[in-house]
Amino acid sequence: MTVSLSIPEAVKASGIGRTTIFDMIKTGRLPAKKLGARTIILRSDLEAFVANLPSRVPSK
């Protein structure tokens, strides 16, 4: 079980683009941790972020 993800792993796991991931971290919408030069995202934080995205309502 992976507890944390690198940025490339988070991109692959979520389907969200790298630039968007960094934008969400910068604005505080997606929590991230620093370990030296590495930025890591807790899997639980990424799952919560994706779960809280607005649902798409089909147009009629």
N, CA, C and O atoms as CSV, one atom per row, in Angstrom:
chain,resi,resn,atom,element,x,y,z
A,1,MET,N,N,0.847,-1.183,0.000
A,1,MET,CA,C,0.000,0.000,0.000
A,1,MET,C,C,0.889,1.242,0.000
A,1,MET,O,O,1.764,1.397,0.851
A,2,THR,N,N,0.649,2.113,-0.962
A,2,THR,CA,C,1.408,3.353,-1.073
A,2,THR,C,C,0.719,4.448,-0.267
A,2,THR,O,O,-0.468,4.718,-0.449
A,3,VAL,N,N,1.466,5.059,0.608
A,3,VAL,CA,C,0.925,6.120,1.456
A,3,VAL,C,C,1.037,7.471,0.768
A,3,VAL,O,O,0.143,8.308,0.885
A,4,SER,N,N,2.139,7.683,0.048
A,4,SER,CA,C,2.339,8.963,-0.621
A,4,SER,C,C,2.672,8.738,-2.087
A,4,SER,O,O,3.100,7.658,-2.494
A,5,LEU,N,N,2.461,9.800,-2.872
A,5,LEU,CA,C,2.679,9.744,-4.308
A,5,LEU,C,C,3.576,10.898,-4.732
A,5,LEU,O,O,3.480,12.004,-4.202
A,6,SER,N,N,4.440,10.627,-5.684
A,6,SER,CA,C,5.193,11.703,-6.315
A,6,SER,C,C,4.227,12.433,-7.254
A,6,SER,O,O,3.114,11.962,-7.487
A,7,ILE,N,N,4.641,13.555,-7.780
A,7,ILE,CA,C,3.787,14.284,-8.726
A,7,ILE,C,C,3.453,13.416,-9.940
A,7,ILE,O,O,2.279,13.329,-10.300
A,8,PRO,N,N,4.434,12.764,-10.591
A,8,PRO,CA,C,4.079,11.908,-11.732
A,8,PRO,C,C,3.115,10.774,-11.362
A,8,PRO,O,O,2.238,10.421,-12.150
A,9,GLU,N,N,3.280,10.208,-10.169
A,9,GLU,CA,C,2.368,9.151,-9.722
A,9,GLU,C,C,0.966,9.701,-9.475
A,9,GLU,O,O,-0.026,9.043,-9.786
A,10,ALA,N,N,0.885,10.915,-8.912
A,10,ALA,CA,C,-0.417,11.537,-8.667
A,10,ALA,C,C,-1.125,11.848,-9.976
A,10,ALA,O,O,-2.340,11.686,-10.087
A,11,VAL,N,N,-0.358,12.295,-10.967
A,11,VAL,CA,C,-0.924,12.570,-12.296
A,11,VAL,C,C,-1.506,11.287,-12.880
A,11,VAL,O,O,-2.634,11.274,-13.374
A,12,LYS,N,N,-0.732,10.217,-12.819
A,12,LYS,CA,C,-1.173,8.934,-13.375
A,12,LYS,C,C,-2.383,8.378,-12.622
A,12,LYS,O,O,-3.323,7.874,-13.236
A,13,ALA,N,N,-2.356,8.470,-11.294
A,13,ALA,CA,C,-3.439,7.912,-10.482
A,13,ALA,C,C,-4.745,8.684,-10.643
A,13,ALA,O,O,-5.823,8.093,-10.583
A,14,SER,N,N,-4.659,10.001,-10.848
A,14,SER,CA,C,-5.861,10.829,-10.866
A,14,SER,C,C,-6.359,11.170,-12.261
A,14,SER,O,O,-7.542,11.452,-12.451
A,15,GLY,N,N,-5.458,11.145,-13.235
A,15,GLY,CA,C,-5.833,11.599,-14.572
A,15,GLY,C,C,-5.853,13.113,-14.691
A,15,GLY,O,O,-6.306,13.652,-15.701
A,16,ILE,N,N,-5.372,13.794,-13.676
A,16,ILE,CA,C,-5.301,15.258,-13.672
A,16,ILE,C,C,-3.908,15.643,-14.159
A,16,ILE,O,O,-2.922,15.013,-13.777
A,17,GLY,N,N,-3.820,16.665,-14.991
A,17,GLY,CA,C,-2.546,17.083,-15.563
A,17,GLY,C,C,-1.570,17.637,-14.537
A,17,GLY,O,O,-1.963,18.130,-13.480
A,18,ARG,N,N,-0.297,17.543,-14.872
A,18,ARG,CA,C,0.784,17.991,-13.991
A,18,ARG,C,C,0.635,19.471,-13.633
A,18,ARG,O,O,0.766,19.841,-12.466
A,19,THR,N,N,0.365,20.308,-14.619
A,19,THR,CA,C,0.222,21.744,-14.368
A,19,THR,C,C,-0.942,22.013,-13.432
A,19,THR,O,O,-0.837,22.855,-12.540
A,20,THR,N,N,-2.051,21.309,-13.624
A,20,THR,CA,C,-3.216,21.488,-12.757
A,20,THR,C,C,-2.902,21.039,-11.333
A,20,THR,O,O,-3.300,21.699,-10.373
A,21,ILE,N,N,-2.191,19.919,-11.189
A,21,ILE,CA,C,-1.788,19.446,-9.850
A,21,ILE,C,C,-0.979,20.548,-9.153
A,21,ILE,O,O,-1.261,20.892,-8.005
A,22,PHE,N,N,0.023,21.100,-9.845
A,22,PHE,CA,C,0.836,22.155,-9.237
A,22,PHE,C,C,0.011,23.400,-8.934
A,22,PHE,O,O,0.233,24.045,-7.910
A,23,ASP,N,N,-0.930,23.750,-9.794
A,23,ASP,CA,C,-1.810,24.900,-9.530
A,23,ASP,C,C,-2.657,24.659,-8.281
A,23,ASP,O,O,-2.822,25.565,-7.463
A,24,MET,N,N,-3.188,23.464,-8.128
A,24,MET,CA,C,-4.014,23.145,-6.967
A,24,MET,C,C,-3.183,23.161,-5.678
A,24,MET,O,O,-3.678,23.564,-4.626
A,25,ILE,N,N,-1.931,22.726,-5.760
A,25,ILE,CA,C,-1.033,22.790,-4.599
A,25,ILE,C,C,-0.743,24.258,-4.263
A,25,ILE,O,O,-0.805,24.662,-3.102
A,26,LYS,N,N,-0.430,25.039,-5.284
A,26,LYS,CA,C,-0.085,26.452,-5.082
A,26,LYS,C,C,-1.227,27.240,-4.443
A,26,LYS,O,O,-0.993,28.108,-3.602
A,27,THR,N,N,-2.471,26.933,-4.846
A,27,THR,CA,C,-3.625,27.655,-4.301
A,27,THR,C,C,-4.121,27.061,-2.983
A,27,THR,O,O,-5.044,27.599,-2.371
A,28,GLY,N,N,-3.515,25.957,-2.544
A,28,GLY,CA,C,-3.890,25.361,-1.271
A,28,GLY,C,C,-5.061,24.400,-1.350
A,28,GLY,O,O,-5.511,23.894,-0.322
A,29,ARG,N,N,-5.562,24.137,-2.547
A,29,ARG,CA,C,-6.701,23.219,-2.686
A,29,ARG,C,C,-6.291,21.754,-2.549
A,29,ARG,O,O,-7.110,20.904,-2.202
A,30,LEU,N,N,-5.013,21.465,-2.825
A,30,LEU,CA,C,-4.483,20.104,-2.701
A,30,LEU,C,C,-3.258,20.160,-1.796
A,30,LEU,O,O,-2.229,20.721,-2.175
A,31,PRO,N,N,-3.363,19.582,-0.605
A,31,PRO,CA,C,-2.218,19.610,0.311
A,31,PRO,C,C,-1.055,18.782,-0.245
A,31,PRO,O,O,-1.262,17.742,-0.870
A,32,ALA,N,N,0.155,19.253,-0.008
A,32,ALA,CA,C,1.358,18.533,-0.420
A,32,ALA,C,C,2.410,18.687,0.672
A,32,ALA,O,O,2.345,19.603,1.492
A,33,LYS,N,N,3.362,17.792,0.667
A,33,LYS,CA,C,4.469,17.800,1.622
A,33,LYS,C,C,5.768,17.935,0.849
A,33,LYS,O,O,5.846,17.569,-0.324
A,34,LYS,N,N,6.778,18.460,1.508
A,34,LYS,CA,C,8.102,18.546,0.901
A,34,LYS,C,C,9.041,17.625,1.671
A,34,LYS,O,O,9.039,17.601,2.902
A,35,LEU,N,N,9.829,16.879,0.938
A,35,LEU,CA,C,10.877,16.040,1.508
A,35,LEU,C,C,12.134,16.364,0.721
A,35,LEU,O,O,12.368,15.812,-0.354
A,36,GLY,N,N,12.938,17.262,1.265
A,36,GLY,CA,C,14.071,17.773,0.507
A,36,GLY,C,C,13.536,18.536,-0.695
A,36,GLY,O,O,12.739,19.463,-0.545
A,37,ALA,N,N,13.971,18.150,-1.880
A,37,ALA,CA,C,13.507,18.806,-3.104
A,37,ALA,C,C,12.234,18.163,-3.653
A,37,ALA,O,O,11.601,18.706,-4.558
A,38,ARG,N,N,11.863,17.010,-3.106
A,38,ARG,CA,C,10.689,16.282,-3.619
A,38,ARG,C,C,9.390,16.812,-3.051
A,38,ARG,O,O,9.304,17.150,-1.870
A,39,THR,N,N,8.388,16.881,-3.896
A,39,THR,CA,C,7.030,17.205,-3.475
A,39,THR,C,C,6.255,15.899,-3.497
A,39,THR,O,O,6.244,15.192,-4.505
A,40,ILE,N,N,5.606,15.582,-2.386
A,40,ILE,CA,C,4.804,14.368,-2.321
A,40,ILE,C,C,3.386,14.719,-1.881
A,40,ILE,O,O,3.153,15.702,-1.178
A,41,ILE,N,N,2.469,13.899,-2.311
A,41,ILE,CA,C,1.050,14.075,-1.980
A,41,ILE,C,C,0.589,12.807,-1.289
A,41,ILE,O,O,0.808,11.703,-1.786
A,42,LEU,N,N,-0.046,12.970,-0.153
A,42,LEU,CA,C,-0.597,11.796,0.522
A,42,LEU,C,C,-1.746,11.249,-0.311
A,42,LEU,O,O,-2.579,12.006,-0.809
A,43,ARG,N,N,-1.784,9.927,-0.457
A,43,ARG,CA,C,-2.841,9.290,-1.252
A,43,ARG,C,C,-4.217,9.706,-0.727
A,43,ARG,O,O,-5.126,9.974,-1.513
A,44,SER,N,N,-4.369,9.760,0.582
A,44,SER,CA,C,-5.668,10.129,1.163
A,44,SER,C,C,-6.054,11.558,0.797
A,44,SER,O,O,-7.233,11.836,0.578
A,45,ASP,N,N,-5.080,12.472,0.726
A,45,ASP,CA,C,-5.367,13.861,0.330
A,45,ASP,C,C,-5.787,13.935,-1.133
A,45,ASP,O,O,-6.704,14.680,-1.479
A,46,LEU,N,N,-5.120,13.162,-1.998
A,46,LEU,CA,C,-5.492,13.153,-3.418
A,46,LEU,C,C,-6.888,12.565,-3.599
A,46,LEU,O,O,-7.689,13.089,-4.374
A,47,GLU,N,N,-7.181,11.476,-2.883
A,47,GLU,CA,C,-8.514,10.861,-2.984
A,47,GLU,C,C,-9.595,11.818,-2.513
A,47,GLU,O,O,-10.651,11.915,-3.138
A,48,ALA,N,N,-9.344,12.534,-1.407
A,48,ALA,CA,C,-10.317,13.503,-0.895
A,48,ALA,C,C,-10.504,14.656,-1.875
A,48,ALA,O,O,-11.627,15.117,-2.083
A,49,PHE,N,N,-9.414,15.124,-2.478
A,49,PHE,CA,C,-9.491,16.204,-3.454
A,49,PHE,C,C,-10.377,15.802,-4.634
A,49,PHE,O,O,-11.278,16.545,-5.022
A,50,VAL,N,N,-10.118,14.640,-5.192
A,50,VAL,CA,C,-10.894,14.163,-6.345
A,50,VAL,C,C,-12.356,13.934,-5.950
A,50,VAL,O,O,-13.263,14.272,-6.711
A,51,ALA,N,N,-12.584,13.370,-4.778
A,51,ALA,CA,C,-13.952,13.106,-4.321
A,51,ALA,C,C,-14.752,14.392,-4.141
A,51,ALA,O,O,-15.974,14.389,-4.293
A,52,ASN,N,N,-14.071,15.491,-3.819
A,52,ASN,CA,C,-14.761,16.758,-3.575
A,52,ASN,C,C,-14.882,17.649,-4.803
A,52,ASN,O,O,-15.404,18.760,-4.712
A,53,LEU,N,N,-14.407,17.177,-5.946
A,53,LEU,CA,C,-14.603,17.949,-7.180
A,53,LEU,C,C,-16.094,17.987,-7.502
A,53,LEU,O,O,-16.812,17.034,-7.202
A,54,PRO,N,N,-16.566,19.068,-8.106
A,54,PRO,CA,C,-17.995,19.143,-8.413
A,54,PRO,C,C,-18.414,18.068,-9.423
A,54,PRO,O,O,-17.663,17.719,-10.334
A,55,SER,N,N,-19.614,17.566,-9.237
A,55,SER,CA,C,-20.163,16.587,-10.167
A,55,SER,C,C,-20.609,17.297,-11.425
A,55,SER,O,O,-21.073,18.437,-11.384
A,56,ARG,N,N,-20.466,16.620,-12.522
A,56,ARG,CA,C,-20.921,17.167,-13.797
A,56,ARG,C,C,-22.398,16.822,-13.945
A,56,ARG,O,O,-22.786,15.657,-13.854
A,57,VAL,N,N,-23.188,17.811,-14.167
A,57,VAL,CA,C,-24.632,17.603,-14.365
A,57,VAL,C,C,-24.894,17.533,-15.856
A,57,VAL,O,O,-24.575,18.473,-16.585
A,58,PRO,N,N,-25.475,16.428,-16.325
A,58,PRO,CA,C,-25.740,16.324,-17.771
A,58,PRO,C,C,-26.717,17.400,-18.215
A,58,PRO,O,O,-27.675,17.717,-17.510
A,59,SER,N,N,-26.459,17.962,-19.404
A,59,SER,CA,C,-27.385,18.953,-19.933
A,59,SER,C,C,-28.590,18.253,-20.542
A,59,SER,O,O,-28.503,17.136,-21.051
A,60,LYS,N,N,-29.698,18.941,-20.472
A,60,LYS,CA,C,-30.957,18.356,-20.945
A,60,LYS,C,C,-31.206,18.702,-22.382
A,60,LYS,O,O,-32.221,18.294,-22.948
